[in-house]
Each structure stands twice: as structure tokens, then as C-alpha cells.
Amino acid sequence: MEKVFYITTPIYYVNAEPHLGHAYTTVVADFLARWHRLDGYRTFFLTGTDEHGETVFRAAERAGEDPKAFVDRVSERFRRAWELLGIAYDDFIRTTEERHKRVVQQVLQKVYEAGDIYYGEYEGLYCVSCERFYTEKELVEGLCPIHGRPVERRKEGNYFFRMEKYREWLIGYLQDHPDLIRPEGYRNEVLSMLSEPIGDLSISRPKARVPWGIPLPWDEDHVTYVWFDALLNYVSALGYPDGERFQTFWPHAWHLIGKDILKPHAVFWPTMLKAAGIPMYRHLNVGGFLLGPDGRKMSKTLGNVVDPFSLAERYGKDALRYYLLREIPYGQDTPVSEEALRVRYEADLADDLGNLVQRTRAMLFRFAEGRIPRPVAGEELAYGTELAGRLRGLVRELKFHVALEEAMAYVKALNRYINEKKPWELYKADKEAAQAVLYRVVEGLRIASILLTPAMPGKMAELRRALGLKEPGSLEEAEAWGLAAPLPLPEEAPVLFPKEARPPKKEESVERITIEDFAKVELRVAEVVAAEKHPNADKLLVLRLSLGKEERTVVSGIAQWYRPEELVGKKVVLVANLKPAKLRGIESQGMILAAQEGEKLALVTVEGDIPPGAVVK
């Protein structure tokens, strides 16, 4: 029977640039696609962009662009981003494509005619960024649970999908298919959601308010709600309902998502599928949040954002891919940092793997005339042929970090073997024995390179070229010993993971300004007269500042470094002409200056008898 595998990422919303969360999910999908292709599965890997909705429409307005021109531009950035990370997808779906629009309208019409869509008025709490309504219970301290922003109360006439009708069915399905949602903790979270009524789902928006969307086939005055539109990409890309791809791949669908979009994929999507008569996907695999180096959620305000593309430029895309897959237990919230990447790069890749390849090449030229010696039995290294079988199970269980750990443990064993056997000494007494040692190391590296190919496809191809090995046709070649043919090595080969040659960290490009530009910034001395914790955010403090003739309220993300009581009386530097902004419900009327290096932060303060309100220049 043919082995089939279908893997999808979420289609990424085009109101923002590609970031680390996007990159991680897409690298995981690419790893899974490459692994299954190597293991003989007929594989299809889908990614793409979600391009409709109110948030995109508003973003285009702010950019002064036509919505289609805006989404064309941002969607292309995602394509370029995946090129930088070596992503080999089979299809890139865009929700503005005609093939997708046709399927959306076809499914809507089918569900409407079955009586599962009706018109009604709804009033509720709405987050524009999420483009969905929330209940009071779902809010966190009155704010959107995902974005931490205020929600707005809306009342309007929309079409509704009878989602509540399918709640009991979905509970039963999850109980009968305990591995549908993985890891298990997220399945339990969904069952908890379903323990209470979920209500019906608003699936349209008035075209007069949100003109950027797919019109409902029976009412041109309404456009499709972005989630009902976007989720159908998983089948529209396959040519639903009659396409050969749909018939082949859909029964084997694995979705990868972040936990912030669990409810749409675990509740909205299954009930939509049931209503449309489409079979259920095979697995919903839920990833955790990637945190900043300080263990907190990444935020530009906190200065703890990790840019995956600058890291790929410095360390190489394959090193970044390896780090993300090796370091992060799938499904768990995990801190990510350049320092952790550097440690992995130097220890695992440069010292263990790269150095072993260089040493082996040198000894082959010295002791085997620059050729792979004739094959010999594996002896204590023969267990490498058992690794592929173990890794198969780990990969299917989403334990990528453990799978890579086992592969790299074998590389460490190869290092120990060559150090213990000392072929440079053995050669003096027994040339053939020394060459047998070298053959076993080359053969072990061949096996390891196959196992590591889905994580580091480019570098493992380089490794095989450096040792004169052919490209593998399948994972099965890692389950056989003695396939390294006695062929010559290339005369030259680049260092696989150079340390010194790694590009130095580039200084951030700072745009130079004129003295006139700087003069526009009004800096003033401000005395802290009161300070307290923000009622809606543990990481923020609310400061009351005196500027002499007036007082200002400023919200600052310094709670990690300062207690409120120790700030009172300090004279700080305030950007006084900054446009006010609401931070978690409190208006901040300026910004105080601080210096930060890594996890250290210190406020810029003023010494001496300088009164509040004095100009800083």
C-alpha cells in the first residue's frame, strides 16, 4: 500500500512581517515533509498566506495602498523568507486566488442549502486584530487574550453557522480519536471548551464595513468571515472536491499550528468539515510559544525579539534549522536566544560533526591515498543501522528534539571510536586495520548524514560531497551497513561549520539624522512623584512624573528591574513630545529613557540640582 503524507502550516496573515513563530512552524513542516519523502511517502507540503479581512483592509489603508497591491507585496515577503530558510514546499496557497475563492463559495452554498447557515443580529465583544468575537469569560482582565488589547462592543447583522449543533458530535469524535489533537494537553483544553455551549459562529461581515473579502454566493452585500475563508485553504489547494490530490492526500492531513489559534482549528474547522460532509483531518499538532531569551513573550517594547533571518545570515540556515528543531520540545513554551544557538553551533555542529569530517578527510588522504577504503563489518558502530527505525517513531510522535539528540549521540560515538582506535598510530603496525577504522567512521558519517538531512539538507549534502559519498535515495539506506563505495575524495572541501569564518555580528544599520531632526525630540527632566504596578500587566509600571508646571502619567516596561517604591524621587529623562498611546488600558503621555545590554537595564537619570521640566540637550 502506498504511504501518503500531507503536512500544512497555518496560512500566515499578511498584516505583519514574517517572524520567528512563522519560521519555526514552517521549519518543522519542512523537516516533516523532507523526512517523509526520504522515508518513501508520497508527500505534499502546503503553506501560504491569509489575505482577506478587516485587519488587512485597515493595514492597506494605513499604508496608502490598494488592498490587492498590499497583499501581493506582503505575501511575496513570506515566499522570500522561506527561500532564506531552505523551505521546499509543494504549493503556496493565497486566499485571494480564484481556485480558493471557488471552493469557499462552493462550501458556503452547500452548508447554506443544508440549513446550517442563517441570518441574525449579534452583539458581542470583538477584537479587530483576531477578527473574532470573545465572551466575557475568554477575556483576560477585560482585554483580548491573544493581543492584550481592548475589545470593542459591536452589534450588527451577520450570517451564522450552526456550530453549536455539532458540539456533542465533536466531543464524541475527540473521545473516540484521542490522538487527533497533539500534544494531549491541548486536546484536554478543547474538551474543556466544549463542556459548555459554544454558540453559533458569525461567518460574514457587512460588505459596507469590510469590502475586502469573498462575497457570500447568496448575498453579495456580505463577505465571508476570515476564518471560514482561511481554513478552507487546506482543501482548496488540493482541488476539493474532485481533484486527485484531494482524494490522495486529504485522508492523511497533519495540520501544524501555534496554540494561539487552537480554537479555530480544533472547534471551528471540525464542525465546518462535518457540516460540509468533508472527512476529518488526521492530526492537529499544536506548538507552544517561542519566548525571548529572558523567558518572557517576545515584544519590541521589551527588546527581546529574536530575528530568525539575521541569525540565518550569521550562522547559516541549516544551523538555525537544527537549533530550532533540537532545542524546542514541540508543544512547549520555550525560550530562544542567539546565545543558545551559538552554543549548539559550536558544540554539536562545529566541534562534534564538522571537526570529525575534517579529521576523517585528513586521515583518509594520509593513510588511504585519498580514497574511501574497502568496506568492512561495522562491529561496535553497526548499531547505527538501527537508528532510522527508532527515529521513525520519534518523528511521528513529534519528538524531533529527541530524534536529533539520538542522531548526534551517534556522531559523538564516532568521535569516541576514532579517538580510542587511534588510526594514526595503528597505521604504523597494521595498515589494513587503520583503514578499516577509517571506513567505519566514513560509513557511520554516511548513516548520520542521512538521518540529519531533513534538518540540515544543504550541510548534509556538503558532508557527503566532502567524503565522496553519493546522495541517498531513501531512508532505508541508513538501515544498511557497507554502502560507502571505495571511491576517491574530492581534493578540496569547505569547512562544514566554521567558527572563525562565521561572519561577525553586523552592527545594526542606523539612519543618520541631522541636528534639525534631533531638535524635534523634546527631552525634559522629570521627577517621579508616584509609582505603582500596572493593574492589567505584571511587566509594566505606572509612573506619575512632575515636569514642574505639569504632571504626566507614563507607562513603562521596567517592572522587572525596579520596584515602584525605589523610583520615587528619581529624576529621569522624558521624551515629552511623544504622541500619547494606551498601554493595557492606561494612556502613557511620553517615554522615559533607559540603557539596556542583554538582560541588564538602567534608567537614564539626572544628577545635581536640576529642576523638573528642565530641557535636556
TIBAZA-235563 format. One record per residue (C-alpha): residue in one letter; x, y, z. Coordinates in steps of 0.5 Angstrom, whole numbers, plus 500, padded with zeros to 3 digits. Example, Ala and Ser with C-alpha at 12.3 -4.5 7.8 and 13.67 -1.06 7.14 Angstrom:
BEGIN
A525491516/S527498514/
//
This chain:
BEGIN
M500500500/E503507498/K505511504/V502518504/F503524508/Y500531508/I503537512/T501544513/T503550516/P498556518/I497561512/Y500567515/Y496573516/V499579512/N498584517/A505583519/E512581517/P515574518/H518573525/L521567529/G514564530/H512563523/A519561522/Y519556527/T513553525/T515553517/V522549519/V518544523/A513543517/D519543512/F523538517/L517533517/A516534509/R523532508/W523526513/H517523510/R520524503/L526521505/D522515508/G518513502/Y512517503/R508521497/T509528501/F505534500/F507540504/L503547504/T504554506/G501560504/T498567506/D491569509/E490576505/H483578507/G479581513/E478588517/T485588519/V489587513/F484592510/R486597515/A493596514/A493597507/E489604508/R495606513/A500604508/G496608503/E495602498/D490598495/P489592499/K491587493/A497591492/F498591499/V497583500/D501582494/R507586497/V507582504/S506575501/E512576497/R516577503/F514571506/R516567500/R523570500/A523569508/W522561506/E527561501/L532564506/L531558511/G531553505/I524551505/A522546500/Y514547500/D510544494/D505549494/F504556496/I496558497/R494565497/T487566499/T486572494/E487566489/E481564484/R482557486/H481558493/K475563492/R471558488/V472553494/V470558499/Q464560496/Q462552494/V463550501/L459556504/Q453555499/K453547501/V452549508/Y447554507/E443550503/A443544508/G440549513/D446550517/I447558516/Y442563518/Y442571518/G441574525/E444580529/Y449579534/E452584540/G459582543/L466584545/Y470584538/C478584537/V480587531/S486584531/C484577532/E477579527/R473575532/F468576538/Y470574545/T466572551/E467576558/K470569560/E475569555/L478576556/V484577561/E483583565/G478585560/L483585554/C484581548/P487574551/I492574545/H494581544/G493584550/R489590547/P482593549/V476590545/E470594543/R463592543/R459591536/K452590534/E451588527/G447583523/N451577520/Y450570518/F451565523/F454558522/R450553527/M457551530/E453549537/K449544533/Y456540532/R459541539/E456534542/W459530536/L466534537/I466532544/G465524542/Y470525536/L475527541/Q474522546/D474516540/H480519537/P485521543/D491523538/L487528534/I490534538/R497533540/P500534545/E495531549/G494537554/Y491541548/R486536547/N484537554/E484544553/V479543547/L475538551/S474544557/M472549552/L467544549/S464542556/E460549556/P456551550/I460554544/G454558541/D454559533/L459562529/S459569526/I461568519/S460574515/R461582515/P457587512/K461589506/A459596507/R464596513/V469591511/P469591503/W476586503/G473579503/I470574499/P462575498/L457570500/P454567494/W447568496/D448575499/E453580495/D452585501/H456581506/V463578505/T466572509/Y469572516/V476571515/W477564519/F471561515/D475563509/A482562511/L481555514/L479552507/N485553504/Y487546507/V482543502/S482549496/A490548495/L488540494/G483541489/Y477540493/P472536492/D474532486/G482533485/E486527485/R491531490/F485532495/Q483524494/T490522495/F492527501/W487529505/P486523509/H493524511/A493531513/W497534519/H496541521/L501545525/I499551529/G501555534/K497555541/D494562540/I490559534/L488553537/K480554538/P479556530/H483550528/A480545534/V473548534/F471552528/W475547523/P472541525/T465543526/M465546519/L468540516/K462536519/A457541516/A460540509/G461533509/I468533509/P472528513/M476530519/Y484531518/R489526521/H492530527/L492537529/N499539532/V500545537/G506548538/G508553544/F510560544/L517562543/L520566549/G525571549/P532570552/D529573559/G523567559/R518573557/K514573551/M517577545/S516584545/K519590541/T518594548/L522589552/G527589547/N527581547/V525580540/V530574536/D530575529/P531569525/F533572519/S539575522/L541569525/A541565519/E545570516/R550570521/Y550562523/G547559516/K540557515/D542550517/A545551523/L539555525/R534550523/Y538545527/Y538549533/L530550533/L529543532/R534541537/E533546542/I525546543/P521541545/Y515541541/G508544544/Q512547550/D513554551/T521555550/P526561551/V530562545/S536566544/E543567540/E547565546/A544558546/L544558538/R552559539/V553554544/R549549540/Y553551534/E560551537/A559544541/D554540537/L556542529/A563545529/D566541535/D563534534/L560534527/G565539523/N571537526/L570530525/V569531518/Q575535517/R580530521/T577524518/R579527511/A586529513/M587522515/L584519509/F589523505/R595521510/F593514511/A588511505/E591515499/G585520499/R580514498/I575511502/P578504504/R574498502/P568496506/V569492513/A564490518/G561495523/E563492529/E561497535/L559502530/A554497527/Y548499531/G548506527/T543502522/E538501528/L537509529/A533510523/G528505526/R528509533/L528516530/R521514525/G517513532/L520519535/V519524529/R512521528/E511523536/L513530534/K519529539/F524532534/H529534539/V530527542/A531524535/L536529533/E539528540/E540521538/A543522531/M548527535/A550522540/Y552517534/V556523532/K559523539/A560516539/L564516532/N569521535/R570517541/Y571511537/I577515533/N580517539/E580510542/K583507536/K588512534/P589510527/W595515526/E598510531/L595504529/Y597505521/K605504523/A604497525/D597495521/K596499515/E589495514/A587496521/A588503521/Q584504514/A578499517/V577504523/L577510518/Y572506514/R567505520/V568512521/V566514514/E560509514/G558512521/L558519518/R554517512/I549514516/A549520521/S548525515/I542521512/L539522519/L540529519/T539531512/P531533514/A534538519/M540541515/P539539508/G545543505/K550542510/M549534510/A550535502/E556538503/L558533508/R557527503/R561531498/A567532502/L567525504/G566523496/L559519498/K553519494/E547522495/P542518499/G536515495/S532513501/L532513509/E533505508/E540507506/A541509513/E539502515/A544498512/W552498513/G557498508/L554502502/A560507502/A564506496/P571506495/L572512491/P577518492/L575524496/P575531492/E582535493/E578541497/A572541501/P570547505/V570547513/L563545514/F561549520/P567554521/K568558528/E573564526/A570564519/R563565521/P561573519/P562577525/K556580528/K554586524/E553593527/E545595526/S545600521/V542606524/E540612520/R544618521/I540625522/T541632522/I541637528/E535639526/D532632526/F534632533/A532638535/K525636534/V525631540/E524635547/L527632552/R526634559/V528633566/A522629570/E522627578/V518621579/V513623585/A509617585/A510610582/E505603582/K504597579/H500597573/P493594574/N493590568/A500588567/D506585571/K511588567/L509595567/L510600572/V505607572/L509613574/R507620576/L512625573/S513632575/L515637570/G515643575/K509646572/E505640570/E505633571/R505627567/T503619567/V508615564/V507607563/S514604563/G516596562/I521597568/A518593573/Q523587572/W529592574/Y525597579/R521597585/P516602585/E518605592/E525606589/L523610584/V520616588/G525622588/K529620582/K530625576/V529621570/V529624562/L523624559/V521624551/A516630553/N513631546/L512623544/K505622542/P501619548/A499612547/K495607551/L498601554/R494596557/G488601558/I492607561/E495613557/S502614557/Q504621556/G511620554/M517615555/I523615560/L530613557/A534607560/A540604557/Q540596556/E545591555/G543584555/E538583561/K541589565/L537595565/A539602568/L535609568/V538615565/T538619571/V540627572/E545629578/G545635581/D540641583/I537641576/P529642577/P524638574/G522641567/A529643565/V531642558/V536636556/K540638550/
//
